[in-house]
């Protein structure tokens, strides 16, 4: 196996294989779970109403089950978000991706932003995973750093770039700032670039950045995820090309 195929296999193990289509259609959920189990992705990421179905389909596998709350606009009431989270956990979700109230944060309303993230984190018991979506495409560099520091300070297990629902999704610049924050903390926090990551070269660029800043062995499923729907096909094609 050449280096590119090995890199592709490693990247596959880091994918949160995602179906967050706007129409909430259930059509692809079974296929999504089948592919995640077959190729060994880190997790699937689906709308909350499909968590229970994914639990059933992925029983006996090592694939995690992630869902989203306060998604995608980050503007729901705290009580609604907590109800979403509790229901998802009850249905069997192992990972919660919560959108930071980025418009509120951008406007300087830090305390209510923090209160929501803290409240969600408080009801996720270990080994449950809290990922905080910063929506970096809607923030300038200073705000990205501040949002990352806030999320990490409130106990986020991962900080995630984007929902994939705005004009600008993941960028290497945003990921670099987030990794600087991660590197400065005294506990393990992961990075999840998400949105617009579709090609082998895209994946390599983020893995190279992580290796540069955190070390060559840092990116594992416990510290690094790709949020993507189409990336798996591109990585499989890279492996096939090596044969």
C-alpha positions as CSV (number, residue, x, y, z in Angstrom):
1,X,0.0,0.0,0.0
2,X,1.4,3.4,-1.0
3,X,1.4,6.4,1.2
4,X,-1.6,8.0,-0.3
5,X,-3.7,4.9,0.2
6,X,-2.6,4.6,3.8
7,X,-3.5,8.3,4.4
8,X,-6.9,7.7,2.8
9,X,-7.6,4.7,5.1
10,X,-6.5,6.7,8.1
11,X,-8.8,9.6,7.0
12,X,-11.8,7.3,6.6
13,X,-11.4,6.2,10.3
14,X,-11.8,9.9,11.2
15,X,-15.0,10.6,9.4
16,X,-18.3,11.5,11.0
17,X,-20.3,10.2,8.0
18,X,-23.0,12.8,7.8
19,X,-26.6,13.1,6.5
20,X,-28.1,16.5,7.5
21,X,-29.9,17.2,4.3
22,X,-32.4,20.1,4.5
23,X,-35.4,18.0,3.8
24,X,-34.8,15.6,6.7
25,X,-35.6,12.7,4.3
26,X,-35.1,9.2,5.9
27,X,-34.3,7.6,2.6
28,X,-30.5,7.4,3.0
29,X,-30.2,6.6,6.7
30,X,-30.0,2.8,6.3
31,X,-27.4,3.1,3.5
32,X,-25.4,5.7,5.5
33,X,-25.2,3.3,8.5
34,X,-24.3,0.4,6.3
35,X,-21.5,2.3,4.7
36,X,-20.2,3.6,8.1
37,X,-20.1,0.0,9.4
38,X,-18.5,-1.4,6.3
39,X,-15.7,1.1,6.0
40,X,-15.2,1.8,9.7
41,X,-15.9,5.5,10.0
42,X,-15.6,7.1,13.5
43,X,-19.3,7.9,13.6
44,X,-22.5,8.8,11.7
45,X,-24.0,12.3,12.2
46,X,-27.8,12.6,11.6
47,X,-30.8,14.6,12.5
48,X,-32.1,13.8,16.0
49,X,-35.2,11.9,14.7
50,X,-32.9,9.2,13.2
51,X,-30.8,8.5,16.2
52,X,-32.9,5.5,17.4
53,X,-32.8,4.0,13.9
54,X,-29.0,4.4,13.7
55,X,-28.7,2.7,17.1
56,X,-30.6,-0.3,15.8
57,X,-28.7,-0.5,12.5
58,X,-25.2,0.0,14.1
59,X,-25.7,-2.4,17.1
60,X,-22.6,-4.4,17.6
61,X,-20.4,-2.0,15.6
62,X,-17.8,0.5,16.9
63,X,-19.4,3.4,15.0
64,X,-20.5,6.3,17.2
65,X,-23.8,8.0,16.8
66,X,-23.7,11.8,16.7
67,X,-26.6,14.2,16.3
68,X,-27.1,17.9,16.2
69,X,-28.9,20.4,18.5
70,X,-29.5,24.1,18.3
71,X,-28.9,23.4,14.6
72,X,-28.2,25.0,12.2
73,X,-28.8,28.7,13.2
74,X,-27.8,28.5,16.8
75,X,-30.8,30.6,17.9
76,X,-33.1,28.2,19.8
77,X,-34.2,28.7,23.4
78,X,-32.1,26.9,26.0
79,X,-35.0,24.8,27.1
80,X,-35.7,23.6,23.6
81,X,-32.0,22.7,23.1
82,X,-31.9,20.8,26.4
83,X,-35.0,18.8,25.5
84,X,-33.4,17.9,22.1
85,X,-30.3,16.8,23.9
86,X,-32.0,14.7,26.5
87,X,-34.2,13.0,23.9
88,X,-31.2,12.3,21.7
89,X,-29.2,10.8,24.6
90,X,-32.2,8.7,25.6
91,X,-32.5,7.4,22.1
92,X,-28.9,6.3,22.2
93,X,-26.8,9.2,20.8
94,X,-23.2,9.0,21.9
95,X,-22.1,12.4,20.6
96,X,-23.9,15.7,20.7
97,X,-22.9,18.5,18.2
98,X,-24.3,21.7,19.5
99,X,-24.2,25.0,17.6
100,X,-22.8,27.8,19.7
101,X,-25.1,30.8,19.6
102,X,-22.7,32.5,17.2
103,X,-24.8,35.6,16.4
104,X,-25.2,36.3,20.1
105,X,-21.5,35.7,20.7
106,X,-20.6,37.9,17.8
107,X,-22.7,40.7,19.3
108,X,-20.9,40.5,22.6
109,X,-23.5,38.5,24.5
110,X,-21.0,36.1,26.1
111,X,-22.8,35.1,29.2
112,X,-26.0,33.6,27.6
113,X,-23.8,32.0,25.0
114,X,-21.8,30.3,27.7
115,X,-24.9,29.4,29.7
116,X,-26.3,27.3,26.8
117,X,-23.1,25.5,26.1
118,X,-22.6,24.8,29.8
119,X,-26.2,23.5,30.2
120,X,-25.8,21.1,27.3
121,X,-22.5,19.9,28.6
122,X,-23.9,19.3,32.1
123,X,-26.3,16.6,30.8
124,X,-23.8,14.7,28.8
125,X,-22.3,12.0,31.1
126,X,-19.0,10.3,30.2
127,X,-18.3,8.7,27.8
128,X,-20.6,10.9,25.9
129,X,-18.9,13.5,23.7
130,X,-19.7,17.2,23.5
131,X,-18.8,18.9,20.2
132,X,-19.3,22.6,20.0
133,X,-19.9,24.1,16.5
134,X,-18.5,27.6,16.3
135,X,-19.8,28.5,12.8
136,X,-16.4,30.0,11.9
137,X,-17.5,31.3,8.5
138,X,-19.7,33.8,10.4
139,X,-16.9,35.0,12.7
140,X,-13.7,37.0,12.3
141,X,-10.4,35.6,13.5
142,X,-10.6,37.3,16.9
143,X,-14.1,36.0,17.4
144,X,-13.1,32.5,16.3
145,X,-10.4,32.4,18.9
146,X,-12.7,33.8,21.6
147,X,-15.4,31.2,20.7
148,X,-12.9,28.4,20.7
149,X,-11.5,29.5,24.1
150,X,-15.0,29.7,25.5
151,X,-16.0,26.3,24.3
152,X,-12.8,24.7,25.5
153,X,-13.1,26.4,28.9
154,X,-16.6,25.0,29.2
155,X,-15.5,21.5,28.7
156,X,-16.0,20.8,25.0
157,X,-14.5,17.5,23.9
158,X,-14.3,18.8,20.4
159,X,-14.5,22.2,18.7
160,X,-16.1,22.0,15.2
161,X,-15.8,24.6,12.5
162,X,-19.1,24.7,10.8
163,X,-22.7,23.5,10.2
164,X,-22.2,23.3,6.5
165,X,-25.3,25.5,6.1
166,X,-23.7,28.9,5.7
167,X,-21.8,30.5,2.7
168,X,-18.4,29.8,4.2
169,X,-17.7,26.5,5.9
170,X,-14.4,25.0,7.1
171,X,-11.2,26.8,6.3
172,X,-7.6,26.0,7.1
173,X,-7.2,29.5,8.6
174,X,-10.0,28.9,11.1
175,X,-8.7,25.4,11.9
176,X,-5.3,26.8,12.6
177,X,-6.7,29.3,15.1
178,X,-8.7,26.5,16.8
179,X,-5.7,24.2,17.0
180,X,-3.7,27.1,18.6
181,X,-6.4,27.2,21.3
182,X,-6.4,23.4,21.7
183,X,-2.6,23.3,21.9
184,X,-2.7,25.9,24.8
185,X,-5.1,23.8,27.0
186,X,-4.0,21.3,29.5
187,X,-6.5,18.6,28.6
188,X,-7.3,16.6,25.5
189,X,-9.6,18.5,23.1
190,X,-10.3,17.5,19.5
191,X,-10.9,19.4,16.3
192,X,-13.7,18.7,13.8
193,X,-13.4,20.5,10.4
194,X,-16.8,20.3,8.8
195,X,-18.4,21.6,5.7
196,X,-16.9,21.7,2.2
197,X,-14.3,18.9,2.7
198,X,-14.9,16.7,-0.3
199,X,-11.6,15.6,-1.8
200,X,-8.5,13.6,-0.8
201,X,-6.4,16.7,-1.1
202,X,-8.8,18.6,1.2
203,X,-8.4,15.9,3.8
204,X,-4.6,15.8,3.5
205,X,-4.4,19.6,3.9
206,X,-6.2,19.4,7.3
207,X,-4.3,16.3,8.4
208,X,-1.0,18.0,7.5
209,X,-2.0,21.1,9.5
210,X,-2.8,18.9,12.5
211,X,0.5,17.1,12.2
212,X,2.4,20.4,11.9
213,X,0.7,21.9,15.0
214,X,0.0,18.9,17.3
215,X,2.5,16.2,16.1
216,X,2.3,13.5,13.5
217,X,0.5,11.0,15.7
218,X,-2.1,13.3,17.2
219,X,-5.0,12.9,14.7
220,X,-7.0,9.9,16.0
221,X,-10.7,9.4,16.3
222,X,-10.5,10.7,19.9
223,X,-8.9,14.0,18.8
224,X,-9.8,14.6,15.1
225,X,-12.9,14.2,13.0
226,X,-14.0,15.2,9.5
227,X,-17.7,16.2,9.2
228,X,-18.5,15.1,5.7
229,X,-21.0,13.4,3.4
230,X,-19.0,13.0,0.2
231,X,-15.5,12.6,1.4
232,X,-15.8,8.9,1.9
233,X,-16.2,8.3,-1.8
234,X,-13.2,10.4,-2.7
235,X,-11.0,8.5,-0.2
236,X,-12.2,5.1,-1.4
237,X,-11.3,6.2,-4.9
238,X,-7.8,7.0,-3.8
239,X,-7.5,3.5,-2.3
240,X,-8.8,1.9,-5.5
241,X,-6.3,3.8,-7.6
242,X,-3.5,2.3,-5.6
243,X,-4.5,-1.3,-6.5
